[in-house]
Amino acid sequence: MSKNKSKMLVNKDPVQQVPFVLSKPLHHLAMIMDGNGRWATERGLNRSEGHKEGIHRVRDILEESIRLGIKVLSVYAFSTENWSRPKQEIDFLFKNLEIFLKKERKQLDEKKVRVIVSGNLSALPQSLKESIEETILRSSLYDEFTLNVCLNYGGQDEIVMAAKQMAKDFQRNQKDPESITKKDFESYLYTKGLPQVDLMIRTSGEFRISNFLIYQIAYAEMVFTPVYWPDFTINAFHECLKLYQQRQRRFGGIKE
C-alpha cells in the first residue's frame, strides 16, 4: 500500500455492544461539515481528496440519524461565500454532489428519504440542477426523514430573500404589514415546514456558524468538535450527541 493511500484510511469505529440511543428529543440536526481541505493537506493530498472522503461521512451520519429517529438532517454543502475558492475545487465539489445524488438514489428511496435543497440554484451547473430536480421530485412524497442540502446557501441572503418576497405578496394582496407573524415570515424561508434546529454540530475546531441557518438556530444547542469532517466517525457523532443530551434547554425560561 502506498504511503498516501495509507494516510487516507479513516479509523473505523469498533462495533458497539449496546447500540447508542437518544434520551432527549432531537428533531432537526444541522451539520457544518468542515475540515476536508485541512484533512487532505495534512496528509500531503490534494484538497479534493478530502471532499471525496467527506462524502462517505455524509452517508454514515445520514444512516445513523435515521436509525436514531432524527427527522431532519441539514448539511452545509456549499455556501454563498465558497465561490471565492479555486474553480477546480468548486467544480470537483459540484461533480461529486451530482455523483452522490445519482449513486445514492436507490438507497434514499429504500429509506424513504425526502430530499430538499436550500439555496439559490440558478448559478449551479445545468447537469447538477437537473439531478437535484429529479431527486427532489422522486422523493417528494416521502415523510419519514428529510435531508436538507444547503447549497449555494447563505443565512443572511435567505432572510433578505424571504423579506422581499413577503413584502411583494403583502403589497399585492393589500395586507397590513402590522399583521405579519413569525409563522408568516417562516413560510418564505427555504426551510418552510421544517422544525427549528435542535442541535448544530460543527467539525474541525472552528467556533463560528458561518452564515448557516442563522434564523433556524435561534435556540439550537451547539457543539464544536476539533475532529475534521473526514474523521467524523459514528463514535465521534455519538460523543457530540452525549453533550447535547447533557444540556438543559430552557428556551429563555427557568426550569423548576
Helices and strands as residue ranges (DSSP letters): H 3-8, E 28-32, H 36-41, H 47-68, E 72-79, G 80-84, H 87-103, H 105-110, E 113-118, H 126-139, E 145-153, H 155-172, G 177-179, H 182-186, E 199-202, E 221-224, G 229-231, H 234-246
